[in-house]
Amino acid sequence: MMTTFHKNYIPNRIVSFTKGAPDIIISRCNAIYLNGEIKPLTNKLREEILNINNQFSKKSLKSSSFRF
């Protein structure tokens, strides 16, 4: 994983962005930015994301996740 910090990305705030393996990043998240909205990251949605990631892996495709 790698995290960077950005001052004033949002006015008067410090924001961190983390990238890394999807299974690790998703295990540390409780919300998701989806279709322009922040929504709770449910266990069902978590499973869906990880299943898609597994399908990518089977095709030798790599994926990274980002969180903020």
N, C-alpha and C positions, 0 to 999 in steps of 0.2 A: 504494500500500500504506500501511497505517497499523498501527503497533505500539503497544501499551500494556503497561506493566509493573505487576504486582500483588504486593505484599508480603503474605506469609502466606495467600495463596489456598490454598496447600498449606503446612501448618505449617512454619515455619522455612525457607521457600524463597521465592525471587522467581520468578514465572512471567511469561512474555511471551505475549501473544496478538496475532496478526497477521491482518489481513483484507485482501483484495484480489482481483485478477483470478485466476480459477482456474488458468489456464495458468502464470502466474508463481508462484503459491503452490505448486502441485503440483510444479513443477520444483525447488523448494527443500526438499521433504519426502522422508524416507526411510521413514516409517511412517504408518499410518492407524489411527484409532480406529473400529473396525467391529464392530457387534453386541456391544458391551461389552468388546471386547478390542483391545489394540494389536497390529497385525500389520504385517509388512513391506509397503511400498508397491512392488509389482512393476511392471515396465514394462507388463505386460498390464493390470493394474488401473488404472494411470495412463492408458493409452489408452482404457479403458472410461469413466473419469470424463470425460476430455476429449471423447469422442464424445457423451456425454449432454449435456455443456455446449454443444457445437456444435448439437445438436438444439434445445436451449432457445433459442439465438441465432437460429436460423432462424425460430422462432415469435415473435421479438421479446421473449423472456423474458430477464430479467437474472438472473445468479447471482453470488454472492460466495463465496469460500472463506475458511476460518479455519484457523489453525494455532496450536498451543501447544507 
